Amino acid sequence: MIIVIARAEFDPARLDELQPALDAMMRSTWEESGCLGYSMAIESRDDGICSIVERWENEAALRQHFNQPHMAAFNAAVKGAVRSIDARIYDASNERPLML
């Protein structure tokens, strides 16, 4: 399994405008083959901080994600609104439930 954890900083003044693109990206990505989970959450509206957590069956599925039409639409929608992005990819094994 592949895990991606990203932190994006958007122009806070454009968050309301960008929200439909964020929602569409999540809905479309959930339908992709190989996607085990995908979420985006605005952590700070004042600072425009967004956290992204993705789980993929393998790196090939993640690479296919980058070539999807909804990814291109998302990139076009956020163009000029992204101040920074830091994304990291992790190989994961031995996944198990967290017992609380």
C-alpha positions as CSV (number, residue, x, y, z in Angstrom):
1,M,0.0,0.0,0.0
2,I,1.1,3.6,-0.7
3,I,0.2,6.5,1.5
4,V,0.4,10.1,0.5
5,I,0.3,12.9,3.0
6,A,0.3,16.5,1.8
7,R,-0.1,20.0,3.1
8,A,-1.2,22.6,0.7
9,E,-1.5,26.3,1.3
10,F,-4.1,28.1,-0.8
11,D,-4.9,31.8,-1.1
12,P,-7.4,32.1,1.8
13,A,-9.5,34.7,-0.2
14,R,-10.2,32.0,-2.8
15,L,-11.2,29.1,-0.5
16,D,-15.0,29.5,-1.0
17,E,-14.4,29.6,-4.8
18,L,-12.2,26.5,-4.6
19,Q,-14.4,24.4,-2.4
20,P,-16.5,22.9,-5.3
21,A,-13.2,21.8,-7.0
22,L,-11.9,20.2,-3.7
23,D,-15.2,18.3,-3.3
24,A,-15.3,17.2,-7.0
25,M,-11.7,16.0,-6.7
26,M,-12.5,13.8,-3.6
27,R,-15.7,12.3,-5.1
28,S,-14.0,11.5,-8.4
29,T,-10.9,10.1,-6.8
30,W,-12.9,7.8,-4.6
31,E,-14.2,6.1,-7.8
32,E,-10.7,5.4,-9.1
33,S,-9.4,1.8,-9.4
34,G,-6.8,1.3,-6.7
35,C,-7.9,4.2,-4.4
36,L,-8.3,2.9,-0.9
37,G,-9.0,6.3,0.6
38,Y,-8.8,10.0,-0.2
39,S,-9.6,13.0,1.9
40,M,-9.0,16.7,1.9
41,A,-9.7,18.9,4.9
42,I,-9.3,22.6,5.4
43,E,-7.4,23.0,8.6
44,S,-7.2,26.8,8.7
45,R,-9.5,29.0,6.7
46,D,-7.6,32.1,7.8
47,D,-4.3,30.7,6.4
48,G,-5.7,28.6,3.6
49,I,-4.1,25.4,4.9
50,C,-5.4,22.1,3.5
51,S,-4.4,18.6,4.5
52,I,-4.6,15.7,2.0
53,V,-4.4,12.0,3.0
54,E,-4.4,9.4,0.3
55,R,-4.2,5.5,0.4
56,W,-3.5,3.6,-2.8
57,E,-3.2,-0.1,-3.5
58,N,0.2,0.5,-5.2
59,E,2.3,3.2,-6.8
60,A,1.0,2.3,-10.3
61,A,-2.6,3.3,-9.2
62,L,-1.3,6.6,-7.8
63,R,0.5,7.3,-11.0
64,Q,-2.7,6.6,-13.0
65,H,-4.4,9.1,-10.7
66,F,-2.2,11.9,-11.9
67,N,-3.4,11.3,-15.5
68,Q,-7.1,11.3,-14.8
69,P,-9.3,14.0,-16.4
70,H,-10.6,15.1,-13.0
71,M,-7.0,15.7,-11.9
72,A,-6.4,18.0,-14.9
73,A,-9.7,19.8,-14.1
74,F,-8.7,20.3,-10.5
75,N,-5.2,21.6,-11.4
76,A,-6.9,24.1,-13.7
77,A,-9.4,25.2,-11.0
78,V,-6.7,25.8,-8.4
79,K,-4.2,27.4,-10.8
80,G,-2.9,30.6,-9.3
81,A,-4.4,29.9,-5.9
82,V,-1.7,27.5,-4.6
83,R,0.9,29.2,-2.5
84,S,2.8,26.1,-1.5
85,I,2.5,22.3,-1.4
86,D,4.5,19.7,0.4
87,A,3.6,16.1,-0.5
88,R,5.2,13.0,0.8
89,I,4.8,9.4,-0.4
90,Y,5.2,6.4,2.0
91,D,5.3,2.7,1.4
92,A,3.2,1.0,4.0
93,S,2.9,-2.6,5.2
94,N,1.4,-4.4,8.1
95,E,-1.8,-2.3,8.2
96,R,-4.1,-3.2,11.1
97,P,-6.9,-1.7,13.0
98,L,-6.0,0.7,15.9
99,M,-7.4,-0.8,19.1
100,L,-8.6,1.9,21.4
